[in-house]
Amino acid sequence: MRRGAHALARAGSVVASELRLEGGPVYLAGGSFESLPSLERAVRSELLAMLPRAAVEAVSEEPAMGAARLAMRLAWGV
């Protein structure tokens, strides 16, 4: 699990760095994090080591809702 957590965190940190979003927030979403709290803790720990300025949080709503909200803002300026 430790190697997997490191790999997930590394992927996230590379994306954040490429997008110049090292300060986060970084959201952890998906069934694996919900089913395996130890995985969530391990990935969070790894991410914070790689992105010390980032806020790492669990998703509080379905990701599709956030995407829909963003699409509305882009389409209608809402």
N, CA, C, O and CB atoms as a CASP TS submission, in Angstrom:
PFRMAT TS
TARGET T0000
AUTHOR 0000-0000-0000
METHOD Language model
MODEL 1
PARENT N/A
ATOM      1  N   MET     1       0.823  -1.176   0.000  1.00  0.00           N
ATOM      2  CA  MET     1       0.000   0.000   0.000  1.00  0.00           C
ATOM      3  C   MET     1       0.875   1.250   0.000  1.00  0.00           C
ATOM      4  O   MET     1       0.531   2.260  -0.614  1.00  0.00           O
ATOM      5  CB  MET     1      -0.941  -0.008   1.199  1.00  0.00           C
ATOM      6  N   ARG     2       1.998   1.172   0.688  1.00  0.00           N
ATOM      7  CA  ARG     2       2.883   2.332   0.764  1.00  0.00           C
ATOM      8  C   ARG     2       3.396   2.728  -0.629  1.00  0.00           C
ATOM      9  O   ARG     2       3.442   3.911  -0.969  1.00  0.00           O
ATOM     10  CB  ARG     2       4.067   2.036   1.702  1.00  0.00           C
ATOM     11  N   ARG     3       3.777   1.728  -1.424  1.00  0.00           N
ATOM     12  CA  ARG     3       4.262   2.031  -2.784  1.00  0.00           C
ATOM     13  C   ARG     3       3.145   2.622  -3.641  1.00  0.00           C
ATOM     14  O   ARG     3       3.376   3.559  -4.406  1.00  0.00           O
ATOM     15  CB  ARG     3       4.824   0.758  -3.456  1.00  0.00           C
ATOM     16  N   GLY     4       1.949   2.082  -3.514  1.00  0.00           N
ATOM     17  CA  GLY     4       0.814   2.604  -4.270  1.00  0.00           C
ATOM     18  C   GLY     4       0.471   4.025  -3.864  1.00  0.00           C
ATOM     19  O   GLY     4       0.189   4.868  -4.716  1.00  0.00           O
ATOM     20  N   ALA     5       0.495   4.294  -2.564  1.00  0.00           N
ATOM     21  CA  ALA     5       0.221   5.646  -2.072  1.00  0.00           C
ATOM     22  C   ALA     5       1.255   6.626  -2.596  1.00  0.00           C
ATOM     23  O   ALA     5       0.930   7.748  -2.983  1.00  0.00           O
ATOM     24  CB  ALA     5       0.199   5.671  -0.537  1.00  0.00           C
ATOM     25  N   HIS     6       2.510   6.184  -2.602  1.00  0.00           N
ATOM     26  CA  HIS     6       3.576   7.048  -3.112  1.00  0.00           C
ATOM     27  C   HIS     6       3.367   7.334  -4.596  1.00  0.00           C
ATOM     28  O   HIS     6       3.525   8.472  -5.039  1.00  0.00           O
ATOM     29  CB  HIS     6       4.956   6.400  -2.883  1.00  0.00           C
ATOM     30  N   ALA     7       3.011   6.303  -5.364  1.00  0.00           N
ATOM     31  CA  ALA     7       2.797   6.484  -6.800  1.00  0.00           C
ATOM     32  C   ALA     7       1.623   7.416  -7.077  1.00  0.00           C
ATOM     33  O   ALA     7       1.713   8.270  -7.960  1.00  0.00           O
ATOM     34  CB  ALA     7       2.560   5.135  -7.473  1.00  0.00           C
ATOM     35  N   LEU     8       0.533   7.269  -6.347  1.00  0.00           N
ATOM     36  CA  LEU     8      -0.624   8.160  -6.523  1.00  0.00           C
ATOM     37  C   LEU     8      -0.266   9.602  -6.170  1.00  0.00           C
ATOM     38  O   LEU     8      -0.615  10.536  -6.892  1.00  0.00           O
ATOM     39  CB  LEU     8      -1.806   7.685  -5.655  1.00  0.00           C
ATOM     40  N   ALA     9       0.430   9.767  -5.058  1.00  0.00           N
ATOM     41  CA  ALA     9       0.824  11.109  -4.637  1.00  0.00           C
ATOM     42  C   ALA     9       1.795  11.724  -5.636  1.00  0.00           C
ATOM     43  O   ALA     9       1.700  12.911  -5.946  1.00  0.00           O
ATOM     44  CB  ALA     9       1.453  11.073  -3.240  1.00  0.00           C
ATOM     45  N   ARG    10       2.712  10.935  -6.131  1.00  0.00           N
ATOM     46  CA  ARG    10       3.679  11.445  -7.118  1.00  0.00           C
ATOM     47  C   ARG    10       2.954  11.916  -8.370  1.00  0.00           C
ATOM     48  O   ARG    10       3.264  12.981  -8.902  1.00  0.00           O
ATOM     49  CB  ARG    10       4.723  10.357  -7.482  1.00  0.00           C
ATOM     50  N   ALA    11       1.991  11.133  -8.845  1.00  0.00           N
ATOM     51  CA  ALA    11       1.221  11.536 -10.023  1.00  0.00           C
ATOM     52  C   ALA    11       0.488  12.853  -9.768  1.00  0.00           C
ATOM     53  O   ALA    11       0.494  13.751 -10.610  1.00  0.00           O
ATOM     54  CB  ALA    11       0.216  10.435 -10.411  1.00  0.00           C
ATOM     55  N   GLY    12      -0.135  12.957  -8.608  1.00  0.00           N
ATOM     56  CA  GLY    12      -0.837  14.196  -8.260  1.00  0.00           C
ATOM     57  C   GLY    12       0.096  15.383  -8.146  1.00  0.00           C
ATOM     58  O   GLY    12      -0.249  16.485  -8.572  1.00  0.00           O
ATOM     59  N   SER    13       1.263  15.177  -7.583  1.00  0.00           N
ATOM     60  CA  SER    13       2.202  16.292  -7.417  1.00  0.00           C
ATOM     61  C   SER    13       2.768  16.736  -8.761  1.00  0.00           C
ATOM     62  O   SER    13       3.021  17.925  -8.959  1.00  0.00           O
ATOM     63  CB  SER    13       3.345  15.896  -6.472  1.00  0.00           C
ATOM     64  N   VAL    14       2.968  15.803  -9.683  1.00  0.00           N
ATOM     65  CA  VAL    14       3.450  16.176 -11.017  1.00  0.00           C
ATOM     66  C   VAL    14       2.404  17.026 -11.731  1.00  0.00           C
ATOM     67  O   VAL    14       2.736  18.047 -12.333  1.00  0.00           O
ATOM     68  CB  VAL    14       3.782  14.915 -11.855  1.00  0.00           C
ATOM     69  N   VAL    15       1.142  16.606 -11.665  1.00  0.00           N
ATOM     70  CA  VAL    15       0.065  17.381 -12.291  1.00  0.00           C
ATOM     71  C   VAL    15      -0.021  18.769 -11.655  1.00  0.00           C
ATOM     72  O   VAL    15      -0.100  19.771 -12.366  1.00  0.00           O
ATOM     73  CB  VAL    15      -1.295  16.641 -12.159  1.00  0.00           C
ATOM     74  N   ALA    16      -0.006  18.833 -10.342  1.00  0.00           N
ATOM     75  CA  ALA    16      -0.082  20.123  -9.651  1.00  0.00           C
ATOM     76  C   ALA    16       1.084  21.022 -10.042  1.00  0.00           C
ATOM     77  O   ALA    16       0.893  22.219 -10.258  1.00  0.00           O
ATOM     78  CB  ALA    16      -0.099  19.916  -8.131  1.00  0.00           C
ATOM     79  N   SER    17       2.270  20.470 -10.135  1.00  0.00           N
ATOM     80  CA  SER    17       3.439  21.267 -10.518  1.00  0.00           C
ATOM     81  C   SER    17       3.328  21.766 -11.950  1.00  0.00           C
ATOM     82  O   SER    17       3.616  22.930 -12.229  1.00  0.00           O
ATOM     83  CB  SER    17       4.715  20.449 -10.354  1.00  0.00           C
ATOM     84  N   GLU    18       2.910  20.891 -12.857  1.00  0.00           N
ATOM     85  CA  GLU    18       2.763  21.287 -14.259  1.00  0.00           C
ATOM     86  C   GLU    18       1.741  22.406 -14.429  1.00  0.00           C
ATOM     87  O   GLU    18       1.901  23.281 -15.280  1.00  0.00           O
ATOM     88  CB  GLU    18       2.356  20.086 -15.104  1.00  0.00           C
ATOM     89  N   LEU    19       0.696  22.370 -13.615  1.00  0.00           N
ATOM     90  CA  LEU    19      -0.358  23.390 -13.688  1.00  0.00           C
ATOM     91  C   LEU    19      -0.083  24.581 -12.780  1.00  0.00           C
ATOM     92  O   LEU    19      -0.887  25.509 -12.692  1.00  0.00           O
ATOM     93  CB  LEU    19      -1.695  22.779 -13.326  1.00  0.00           C
ATOM     94  N   ARG    20       1.058  24.542 -12.110  1.00  0.00           N
ATOM     95  CA  ARG    20       1.454  25.596 -11.164  1.00  0.00           C
ATOM     96  C   ARG    20       0.411  25.782 -10.057  1.00  0.00           C
ATOM     97  O   ARG    20       0.029  26.900  -9.713  1.00  0.00           O
ATOM     98  CB  ARG    20       1.666  26.927 -11.909  1.00  0.00           C
ATOM     99  N   LEU    21      -0.031  24.649  -9.516  1.00  0.00           N
ATOM    100  CA  LEU    21      -1.030  24.643  -8.453  1.00  0.00           C
ATOM    101  C   LEU    21      -0.482  23.960  -7.205  1.00  0.00           C
ATOM    102  O   LEU    21      -1.205  23.237  -6.519  1.00  0.00           O
ATOM    103  CB  LEU    21      -2.312  23.943  -8.923  1.00  0.00           C
ATOM    104  N   GLU    22       0.791  24.191  -6.913  1.00  0.00           N
ATOM    105  CA  GLU    22       1.426  23.509  -5.789  1.00  0.00           C
ATOM    106  C   GLU    22       0.790  23.838  -4.442  1.00  0.00           C
ATOM    107  O   GLU    22       0.972  23.096  -3.477  1.00  0.00           O
ATOM    108  CB  GLU    22       2.882  23.858  -5.748  1.00  0.00           C
ATOM    109  N   GLY    23       0.047  24.939  -4.364  1.00  0.00           N
ATOM    110  CA  GLY    23      -0.599  25.326  -3.119  1.00  0.00           C
ATOM    111  C   GLY    23      -1.953  24.675  -2.907  1.00  0.00           C
ATOM    112  O   GLY    23      -2.613  24.911  -1.896  1.00  0.00           O
ATOM    113  N   GLY    24      -2.363  23.858  -3.859  1.00  0.00           N
ATOM    114  CA  GLY    24      -3.605  23.114  -3.730  1.00  0.00           C
ATOM    115  C   GLY    24      -4.818  23.972  -3.976  1.00  0.00           C
ATOM    116  O   GLY    24      -4.690  25.053  -4.549  1.00  0.00           O
ATOM    117  N   PRO    25      -5.967  23.543  -3.573  1.00  0.00           N
ATOM    118  CA  PRO    25      -6.216  22.323  -2.814  1.00  0.00           C
ATOM    119  C   PRO    25      -6.130  21.074  -3.687  1.00  0.00           C
ATOM    120  O   PRO    25      -6.317  21.125  -4.903  1.00  0.00           O
ATOM    121  CB  PRO    25      -7.578  22.394  -2.153  1.00  0.00           C
ATOM    122  N   VAL    26      -5.844  19.968  -3.039  1.00  0.00           N
ATOM    123  CA  VAL    26      -5.837  18.664  -3.691  1.00  0.00           C
ATOM    124  C   VAL    26      -6.954  17.858  -3.041  1.00  0.00           C
ATOM    125  O   VAL    26      -6.989  17.696  -1.821  1.00  0.00           O
ATOM    126  CB  VAL    26      -4.428  17.938  -3.560  1.00  0.00           C
ATOM    127  N   TYR    27      -7.857  17.360  -3.859  1.00  0.00           N
ATOM    128  CA  TYR    27      -8.990  16.611  -3.343  1.00  0.00           C
ATOM    129  C   TYR    27      -8.811  15.122  -3.601  1.00  0.00           C
ATOM    130  O   TYR    27      -8.458  14.713  -4.707  1.00  0.00           O
ATOM    131  CB  TYR    27     -10.292  17.107  -3.972  1.00  0.00           C
ATOM    132  N   LEU    28      -9.053  14.329  -2.592  1.00  0.00           N
ATOM    133  CA  LEU    28      -8.990  12.874  -2.703  1.00  0.00           C
ATOM    134  C   LEU    28     -10.410  12.358  -2.919  1.00  0.00           C
ATOM    135  O   LEU    28     -11.291  12.574  -2.087  1.00  0.00           O
ATOM    136  CB  LEU    28      -8.336  12.226  -1.426  1.00  0.00           C
ATOM    137  N   ALA    29     -10.622  11.678  -4.040  1.00  0.00           N
ATOM    138  CA  ALA    29     -11.962  11.200  -4.362  1.00  0.00           C
ATOM    139  C   ALA    29     -11.897   9.763  -4.861  1.00  0.00           C
ATOM    140  O   ALA    29     -10.913   9.346  -5.472  1.00  0.00           O
ATOM    141  CB  ALA    29     -12.628  12.108  -5.415  1.00  0.00           C
ATOM    142  N   GLY    30     -12.943   9.026  -4.595  1.00  0.00           N
ATOM    143  CA  GLY    30     -13.048   7.678  -5.139  1.00  0.00           C
ATOM    144  C   GLY    30     -13.294   6.635  -4.081  1.00  0.00           C
ATOM    145  O   GLY    30     -13.047   6.842  -2.893  1.00  0.00           O
ATOM    146  N   GLY    31     -13.780   5.525  -4.542  1.00  0.00           N
ATOM    147  CA  GLY    31     -14.143   4.426  -3.661  1.00  0.00           C
ATOM    148  C   GLY    31     -12.977   3.856  -2.882  1.00  0.00           C
ATOM    149  O   GLY    31     -13.146   3.395  -1.753  1.00  0.00           O
ATOM    150  N   SER    32     -11.792   3.884  -3.476  1.00  0.00           N
ATOM    151  CA  SER    32     -10.630   3.342  -2.756  1.00  0.00           C
ATOM    152  C   SER    32     -10.358   4.125  -1.483  1.00  0.00           C
ATOM    153  O   SER    32     -10.056   3.542  -0.442  1.00  0.00           O
ATOM    154  CB  SER    32      -9.385   3.358  -3.653  1.00  0.00           C
ATOM    155  N   PHE    33     -10.463   5.440  -1.564  1.00  0.00           N
ATOM    156  CA  PHE    33     -10.225   6.260  -0.372  1.00  0.00           C
ATOM    157  C   PHE    33     -11.342   6.083   0.655  1.00  0.00           C
ATOM    158  O   PHE    33     -11.101   6.128   1.862  1.00  0.00           O
ATOM    159  CB  PHE    33     -10.098   7.739  -0.760  1.00  0.00           C
ATOM    160  N   GLU    34     -12.567   5.882   0.162  1.00  0.00           N
ATOM    161  CA  GLU    34     -13.691   5.676   1.070  1.00  0.00           C
ATOM    162  C   GLU    34     -13.621   4.316   1.747  1.00  0.00           C
ATOM    163  O   GLU    34     -13.958   4.188   2.924  1.00  0.00           O
ATOM    164  CB  GLU    34     -15.004   5.814   0.320  1.00  0.00           C
ATOM    165  N   SER    35     -13.185   3.300   1.009  1.00  0.00           N
ATOM    166  CA  SER    35     -13.137   1.937   1.546  1.00  0.00           C
ATOM    167  C   SER    35     -11.893   1.647   2.377  1.00  0.00           C
ATOM    168  O   SER    35     -11.916   0.802   3.272  1.00  0.00           O
ATOM    169  CB  SER    35     -13.214   0.952   0.422  1.00  0.00           C
ATOM    170  N   LEU    36     -10.823   2.346   2.078  1.00  0.00           N
ATOM    171  CA  LEU    36      -9.545   2.093   2.749  1.00  0.00           C
ATOM    172  C   LEU    36      -9.011   3.365   3.389  1.00  0.00           C
ATOM    173  O   LEU    36      -8.172   4.046   2.800  1.00  0.00           O
ATOM    174  CB  LEU    36      -8.515   1.530   1.756  1.00  0.00           C
ATOM    175  N   PRO    37      -9.482   3.695   4.582  1.00  0.00           N
ATOM    176  CA  PRO    37      -8.999   4.910   5.248  1.00  0.00           C
ATOM    177  C   PRO    37      -7.474   4.952   5.377  1.00  0.00           C
ATOM    178  O   PRO    37      -6.876   6.028   5.371  1.00  0.00           O
ATOM    179  CB  PRO    37      -9.624   5.021   6.623  1.00  0.00           C
ATOM    180  N   SER    38      -6.852   3.782   5.494  1.00  0.00           N
ATOM    181  CA  SER    38      -5.389   3.764   5.596  1.00  0.00           C
ATOM    182  C   SER    38      -4.747   4.238   4.297  1.00  0.00           C
ATOM    183  O   SER    38      -3.683   4.855   4.330  1.00  0.00           O
ATOM    184  CB  SER    38      -4.892   2.352   5.944  1.00  0.00           C
ATOM    185  N   LEU    39      -5.373   3.961   3.152  1.00  0.00           N
ATOM    186  CA  LEU    39      -4.860   4.457   1.878  1.00  0.00           C
ATOM    187  C   LEU    39      -4.990   5.973   1.818  1.00  0.00           C
ATOM    188  O   LEU    39      -4.069   6.666   1.388  1.00  0.00           O
ATOM    189  CB  LEU    39      -5.606   3.803   0.695  1.00  0.00           C
ATOM    190  N   GLU    40      -6.137   6.482   2.251  1.00  0.00           N
ATOM    191  CA  GLU    40      -6.325   7.937   2.260  1.00  0.00           C
ATOM    192  C   GLU    40      -5.256   8.606   3.129  1.00  0.00           C
ATOM    193  O   GLU    40      -4.656   9.601   2.723  1.00  0.00           O
ATOM    194  CB  GLU    40      -7.745   8.301   2.775  1.00  0.00           C
ATOM    195  N   ARG    41      -5.023   8.061   4.311  1.00  0.00           N
ATOM    196  CA  ARG    41      -4.006   8.645   5.199  1.00  0.00           C
ATOM    197  C   ARG    41      -2.620   8.602   4.570  1.00  0.00           C
ATOM    198  O   ARG    41      -1.860   9.566   4.659  1.00  0.00           O
ATOM    199  CB  ARG    41      -3.985   7.909   6.540  1.00  0.00           C
ATOM    200  N   ALA    42      -2.296   7.479   3.932  1.00  0.00           N
ATOM    201  CA  ALA    42      -0.968   7.328   3.330  1.00  0.00           C
ATOM    202  C   ALA    42      -0.781   8.293   2.151  1.00  0.00           C
ATOM    203  O   ALA    42       0.268   8.922   2.019  1.00  0.00           O
ATOM    204  CB  ALA    42      -0.756   5.873   2.862  1.00  0.00           C
ATOM    205  N   VAL    43      -1.795   8.403   1.306  1.00  0.00           N
ATOM    206  CA  VAL    43      -1.693   9.317   0.158  1.00  0.00           C
ATOM    207  C   VAL    43      -1.629  10.757   0.652  1.00  0.00           C
ATOM    208  O   VAL    43      -0.843  11.553   0.138  1.00  0.00           O
ATOM    209  CB  VAL    43      -2.895   9.129  -0.813  1.00  0.00           C
ATOM    210  N   ARG    44      -2.436  11.094   1.629  1.00  0.00           N
ATOM    211  CA  ARG    44      -2.423  12.452   2.195  1.00  0.00           C
ATOM    212  C   ARG    44      -1.030  12.784   2.731  1.00  0.00           C
ATOM    213  O   ARG    44      -0.503  13.866   2.472  1.00  0.00           O
ATOM    214  CB  ARG    44      -3.483  12.588   3.327  1.00  0.00           C
ATOM    215  N   SER    45      -0.450  11.871   3.463  1.00  0.00           N
ATOM    216  CA  SER    45       0.875  12.078   4.034  1.00  0.00           C
ATOM    217  C   SER    45       1.928  12.277   2.941  1.00  0.00           C
ATOM    218  O   SER    45       2.762  13.178   3.025  1.00  0.00           O
ATOM    219  CB  SER    45       1.255  10.894   4.922  1.00  0.00           C
ATOM    220  N   GLU    46       1.875  11.428   1.925  1.00  0.00           N
ATOM    221  CA  GLU    46       2.825  11.536   0.810  1.00  0.00           C
ATOM    222  C   GLU    46       2.641  12.861   0.065  1.00  0.00           C
ATOM    223  O   GLU    46       3.618  13.534  -0.264  1.00  0.00           O
ATOM    224  CB  GLU    46       2.650  10.349  -0.164  1.00  0.00           C
ATOM    225  N   LEU    47       1.387  13.229  -0.199  1.00  0.00           N
ATOM    226  CA  LEU    47       1.126  14.485  -0.905  1.00  0.00           C
ATOM    227  C   LEU    47       1.648  15.683  -0.124  1.00  0.00           C
ATOM    228  O   LEU    47       2.252  16.590  -0.697  1.00  0.00           O
ATOM    229  CB  LEU    47      -0.370  14.646  -1.163  1.00  0.00           C
ATOM    230  N   LEU    48       1.417  15.683   1.173  1.00  0.00           N
ATOM    231  CA  LEU    48       1.877  16.812   1.982  1.00  0.00           C
ATOM    232  C   LEU    48       3.399  16.888   2.035  1.00  0.00           C
ATOM    233  O   LEU    48       3.962  17.976   2.158  1.00  0.00           O
ATOM    234  CB  LEU    48       1.316  16.708   3.393  1.00  0.00           C
ATOM    235  N   ALA    49       4.066  15.740   1.942  1.00  0.00           N
ATOM    236  CA  ALA    49       5.527  15.744   1.883  1.00  0.00           C
ATOM    237  C   ALA    49       6.009  16.318   0.548  1.00  0.00           C
ATOM    238  O   ALA    49       7.023  17.013   0.494  1.00  0.00           O
ATOM    239  CB  ALA    49       6.080  14.316   2.085  1.00  0.00           C
ATOM    240  N   MET    50       5.278  16.023  -0.524  1.00  0.00           N
ATOM    241  CA  MET    50       5.668  16.486  -1.858  1.00  0.00           C
ATOM    242  C   MET    50       5.194  17.899  -2.161  1.00  0.00           C
ATOM    243  O   MET    50       5.849  18.641  -2.892  1.00  0.00           O
ATOM    244  CB  MET    50       5.128  15.546  -2.901  1.00  0.00           C
ATOM    245  N   LEU    51       4.048  18.266  -1.592  1.00  0.00           N
ATOM    246  CA  LEU    51       3.448  19.585  -1.819  1.00  0.00           C
ATOM    247  C   LEU    51       3.141  20.217  -0.459  1.00  0.00           C
ATOM    248  O   LEU    51       1.977  20.290  -0.065  1.00  0.00           O
ATOM    249  CB  LEU    51       2.144  19.477  -2.698  1.00  0.00           C
ATOM    250  N   PRO    52       4.153  20.669   0.252  1.00  0.00           N
ATOM    251  CA  PRO    52       3.945  21.123   1.632  1.00  0.00           C
ATOM    252  C   PRO    52       2.995  22.315   1.790  1.00  0.00           C
ATOM    253  O   PRO    52       2.465  22.532   2.879  1.00  0.00           O
ATOM    254  CB  PRO    52       5.256  21.480   2.223  1.00  0.00           C
ATOM    255  N   ARG    53       2.773  23.087   0.727  1.00  0.00           N
ATOM    256  CA  ARG    53       1.862  24.239   0.824  1.00  0.00           C
ATOM    257  C   ARG    53       0.426  23.873   0.484  1.00  0.00           C
ATOM    258  O   ARG    53      -0.475  24.700   0.624  1.00  0.00           O
ATOM    259  CB  ARG    53       2.328  25.353  -0.094  1.00  0.00           C
ATOM    260  N   ALA    54       0.207  22.647   0.040  1.00  0.00           N
ATOM    261  CA  ALA    54      -1.125  22.243  -0.432  1.00  0.00           C
ATOM    262  C   ALA    54      -2.043  21.873   0.728  1.00  0.00           C
ATOM    263  O   ALA    54      -1.607  21.374   1.765  1.00  0.00           O
ATOM    264  CB  ALA    54      -1.009  21.061  -1.399  1.00  0.00           C
ATOM    265  N   ALA    55      -3.315  22.134   0.516  1.00  0.00           N
ATOM    266  CA  ALA    55      -4.359  21.619   1.409  1.00  0.00           C
ATOM    267  C   ALA    55      -4.858  20.335   0.763  1.00  0.00           C
ATOM    268  O   ALA    55      -5.254  20.345  -0.403  1.00  0.00           O
ATOM    269  CB  ALA    55      -5.543  22.673   1.636  1.00  0.00           C
ATOM    270  N   VAL    56      -4.845  19.252   1.490  1.00  0.00           N
ATOM    271  CA  VAL    56      -5.299  17.955   0.976  1.00  0.00           C
ATOM    272  C   VAL    56      -6.570  17.595   1.725  1.00  0.00           C
ATOM    273  O   VAL    56      -6.569  17.486   2.951  1.00  0.00           O
ATOM    274  CB  VAL    56      -4.197  16.835   1.144  1.00  0.00           C
ATOM    275  N   GLU    57      -7.663  17.410   0.975  1.00  0.00           N
ATOM    276  CA  GLU    57      -8.962  17.182   1.594  1.00  0.00           C
ATOM    277  C   GLU    57      -9.718  16.074   0.865  1.00  0.00           C
ATOM    278  O   GLU    57      -9.478  15.809  -0.313  1.00  0.00           O
ATOM    279  CB  GLU    57      -9.789  18.476   1.600  1.00  0.00           C
ATOM    280  N   ALA    58     -10.613  15.447   1.573  1.00  0.00           N
ATOM    281  CA  ALA    58     -11.533  14.504   0.937  1.00  0.00           C
ATOM    282  C   ALA    58     -12.608  15.301   0.211  1.00  0.00           C
ATOM    283  O   ALA    58     -12.958  16.405   0.627  1.00  0.00           O
ATOM    284  CB  ALA    58     -12.169  13.530   1.987  1.00  0.00           C
ATOM    285  N   VAL    59     -13.121  14.748  -0.857  1.00  0.00           N
ATOM    286  CA  VAL    59     -14.187  15.413  -1.607  1.00  0.00           C
ATOM    287  C   VAL    59     -15.450  15.415  -0.765  1.00  0.00           C
ATOM    288  O   VAL    59     -15.814  14.397  -0.176  1.00  0.00           O
ATOM    289  CB  VAL    59     -14.436  14.714  -2.976  1.00  0.00           C
ATOM    290  N   SER    60     -16.119  16.566  -0.709  1.00  0.00           N
ATOM    291  CA  SER    60     -17.331  16.662   0.106  1.00  0.00           C
ATOM    292  C   SER    60     -18.605  16.439  -0.696  1.00  0.00           C
ATOM    293  O   SER    60     -19.683  16.297  -0.118  1.00  0.00           O
ATOM    294  CB  SER    60     -17.391  18.010   0.774  1.00  0.00           C
ATOM    295  N   GLU    61     -18.493  16.408  -2.029  1.00  0.00           N
ATOM    296  CA  GLU    61     -19.653  16.134  -2.874  1.00  0.00           C
ATOM    297  C   GLU    61     -19.190  15.369  -4.106  1.00  0.00           C
ATOM    298  O   GLU    61     -17.990  15.232  -4.343  1.00  0.00           O
ATOM    299  CB  GLU    61     -20.381  17.453  -3.279  1.00  0.00           C
ATOM    300  N   GLU    62     -20.124  14.880  -4.876  1.00  0.00           N
ATOM    301  CA  GLU    62     -19.784  14.132  -6.078  1.00  0.00           C
ATOM    302  C   GLU    62     -19.002  15.029  -7.043  1.00  0.00           C
ATOM    303  O   GLU    62     -19.403  16.171  -7.270  1.00  0.00           O
ATOM    304  CB  GLU    62     -21.062  13.577  -6.758  1.00  0.00           C
ATOM    305  N   PRO    63     -17.906  14.543  -7.610  1.00  0.00           N
ATOM    306  CA  PRO    63     -17.127  15.343  -8.553  1.00  0.00           C
ATOM    307  C   PRO    63     -17.954  15.853  -9.734  1.00  0.00           C
ATOM    308  O   PRO    63     -17.674  16.932 -10.256  1.00  0.00           O
ATOM    309  CB  PRO    63     -15.967  14.531  -9.067  1.00  0.00           C
ATOM    310  N   ALA    64     -18.964  15.100 -10.163  1.00  0.00           N
ATOM    311  CA  ALA    64     -19.803  15.539 -11.278  1.00  0.00           C
ATOM    312  C   ALA    64     -20.522  16.845 -10.951  1.00  0.00           C
ATOM    313  O   ALA    64     -20.760  17.656 -11.845  1.00  0.00           O
ATOM    314  CB  ALA    64     -20.823  14.455 -11.635  1.00  0.00           C
ATOM    315  N   MET    65     -20.867  17.057  -9.692  1.00  0.00           N
ATOM    316  CA  MET    65     -21.534  18.305  -9.309  1.00  0.00           C
ATOM    317  C   MET    65     -20.593  19.494  -9.486  1.00  0.00           C
ATOM    318  O   MET    65     -20.999  20.551  -9.968  1.00  0.00           O
ATOM    319  CB  MET    65     -22.027  18.231  -7.848  1.00  0.00           C
ATOM    320  N   GLY    66     -19.348  19.314  -9.098  1.00  0.00           N
ATOM    321  CA  GLY    66     -18.367  20.380  -9.292  1.00  0.00           C
ATOM    322  C   GLY    66     -18.141  20.669 -10.760  1.00  0.00           C
ATOM    323  O   GLY    66     -18.008  21.829 -11.152  1.00  0.00           O
ATOM    324  N   ALA    67     -18.098  19.629 -11.578  1.00  0.00           N
ATOM    325  CA  ALA    67     -17.926  19.804 -13.022  1.00  0.00           C
ATOM    326  C   ALA    67     -19.124  20.538 -13.618  1.00  0.00           C
ATOM    327  O   ALA    67     -18.959  21.417 -14.465  1.00  0.00           O
ATOM    328  CB  ALA    67     -17.738  18.438 -13.715  1.00  0.00           C
ATOM    329  N   ALA    68     -20.329  20.179 -13.177  1.00  0.00           N
ATOM    330  CA  ALA    68     -21.536  20.846 -13.672  1.00  0.00           C
ATOM    331  C   ALA    68     -21.544  22.324 -13.271  1.00  0.00           C
ATOM    332  O   ALA    68     -21.909  23.185 -14.071  1.00  0.00           O
ATOM    333  CB  ALA    68     -22.800  20.141 -13.134  1.00  0.00           C
ATOM    334  N   ARG    69     -21.146  22.609 -12.049  1.00  0.00           N
ATOM    335  CA  ARG    69     -21.086  23.991 -11.578  1.00  0.00           C
ATOM    336  C   ARG    69     -20.085  24.800 -12.401  1.00  0.00           C
ATOM    337  O   ARG    69     -20.361  25.936 -12.786  1.00  0.00           O
ATOM    338  CB  ARG    69     -20.708  24.034 -10.088  1.00  0.00           C
ATOM    339  N   LEU    70     -18.926  24.208 -12.666  1.00  0.00           N
ATOM    340  CA  LEU    70     -17.912  24.878 -13.478  1.00  0.00           C
ATOM    341  C   LEU    70     -18.417  25.114 -14.891  1.00  0.00           C
ATOM    342  O   LEU    70     -18.202  26.188 -15.453  1.00  0.00           O
ATOM    343  CB  LEU    70     -16.623  24.055 -13.512  1.00  0.00           C
ATOM    344  N   ALA    71     -19.083  24.130 -15.472  1.00  0.00           N
ATOM    345  CA  ALA    71     -19.629  24.277 -16.825  1.00  0.00           C
ATOM    346  C   ALA    71     -20.659  25.397 -16.879  1.00  0.00           C
ATOM    347  O   ALA    71     -20.690  26.158 -17.846  1.00  0.00           O
ATOM    348  CB  ALA    71     -20.261  22.959 -17.297  1.00  0.00           C
ATOM    349  N   MET    72     -21.505  25.510 -15.855  1.00  0.00           N
ATOM    350  CA  MET    72     -22.496  26.584 -15.804  1.00  0.00           C
ATOM    351  C   MET    72     -21.808  27.940 -15.758  1.00  0.00           C
ATOM    352  O   MET    72     -22.198  28.867 -16.468  1.00  0.00           O
ATOM    353  CB  MET    72     -23.419  26.414 -14.586  1.00  0.00           C
ATOM    354  N   ARG    73     -20.776  28.051 -14.915  1.00  0.00           N
ATOM    355  CA  ARG    73     -20.059  29.310 -14.812  1.00  0.00           C
ATOM    356  C   ARG    73     -19.427  29.701 -16.150  1.00  0.00           C
ATOM    357  O   ARG    73     -19.482  30.862 -16.556  1.00  0.00           O
ATOM    358  CB  ARG    73     -18.988  29.218 -13.731  1.00  0.00           C
ATOM    359  N   LEU    74     -18.835  28.731 -16.819  1.00  0.00           N
ATOM    360  CA  LEU    74     -18.186  29.002 -18.096  1.00  0.00           C
ATOM    361  C   LEU    74     -19.217  29.354 -19.174  1.00  0.00           C
ATOM    362  O   LEU    74     -18.974  30.236 -19.998  1.00  0.00           O
ATOM    363  CB  LEU    74     -17.351  27.790 -18.534  1.00  0.00           C
ATOM    364  N   ALA    75     -20.356  28.675 -19.172  1.00  0.00           N
ATOM    365  CA  ALA    75     -21.362  28.875 -20.200  1.00  0.00           C
ATOM    366  C   ALA    75     -22.182  30.144 -19.970  1.00  0.00           C
ATOM    367  O   ALA    75     -22.429  30.900 -20.910  1.00  0.00           O
ATOM    368  CB  ALA    75     -22.276  27.677 -20.260  1.00  0.00           C
ATOM    369  N   TRP    76     -22.602  30.378 -18.737  1.00  0.00           N
ATOM    370  CA  TRP    76     -23.541  31.450 -18.465  1.00  0.00           C
ATOM    371  C   TRP    76     -23.014  32.512 -17.503  1.00  0.00           C
ATOM    372  O   TRP    76     -23.718  33.473 -17.193  1.00  0.00           O
ATOM    373  CB  TRP    76     -24.792  30.874 -17.919  1.00  0.00           C
ATOM    374  N   GLY    77     -21.810  32.347 -17.043  1.00  0.00           N
ATOM    375  CA  GLY    77     -21.262  33.324 -16.096  1.00  0.00           C
ATOM    376  C   GLY    77     -21.970  33.302 -14.754  1.00  0.00           C
ATOM    377  O   GLY    77     -21.963  34.300 -14.034  1.00  0.00           O
ATOM    378  N   VAL    78     -22.583  32.173 -14.405  1.00  0.00           N
ATOM    379  CA  VAL    78     -23.332  32.041 -13.154  1.00  0.00           C
ATOM    380  C   VAL    78     -22.387  31.801 -12.007  1.00  0.00           C
ATOM    381  O   VAL    78     -22.825  31.663 -10.865  1.00  0.00           O
ATOM    382  CB  VAL    78     -24.353  30.906 -13.242  1.00  0.00           C
TER
END
